[in-house]
C-alpha cells in the first residue's frame, strides 16, 4: 500500500483526550476533591496534555486543519509550559517569590488566547467544539480571578467548572472515534 492510499486517522481524538484527562486531574485538585492530584497533573501536563496534544496539532497541520493545529499545538505547549513554570523554582530557573506574578501573567495571556479561539470556534459550526471553548474561556477567567483575589471559593468553583470542561472534551473525543465506525 502506498502512502497516497493510507488514510490518516483524525488526530483530534488524541488531542482532545490529552486535554481532557490533564484538565480533569488538575481540576480535581483545584476543586479540593483530591488535593494530591496536583502531583499527577504536572507530569501529565508534560506528556499527555502537553506532548501528545502538541503532536496531535502537528498532525492537524498535515490534514490542513489550521484551527486544530493552533488549538492543539497551543494548548499542548500551554501544558508543558505550565508544568515547567510550576517546577521552575525547584529547578533554579526563577526565585520562588516570582512564581505568583509569572503564573498570573501566564493565566491572563492564555485567557486572551482562549477567548480568541472561542470566537473562532463559532466558525466551525461544531457545537461540541464551541462548548469546549466557551467552558475553557470561563475556566481561564475564573482561574485569573481566583489567582488575583486569592479566593479559595472561586478556585474550588473553577475546579468544578474545569471538570465540566474536561467532560465536554472527552465527549468530543468520543464523537470523533464513534464517527470512525459510522464511516464504514
Helices and strands as residue ranges (DSSP letters): G 3-5, H 12-30, H 37-46, I 47-52, H 53-63, H 66-91, G 96-98, H 99-121, H 127-149, H 152-182
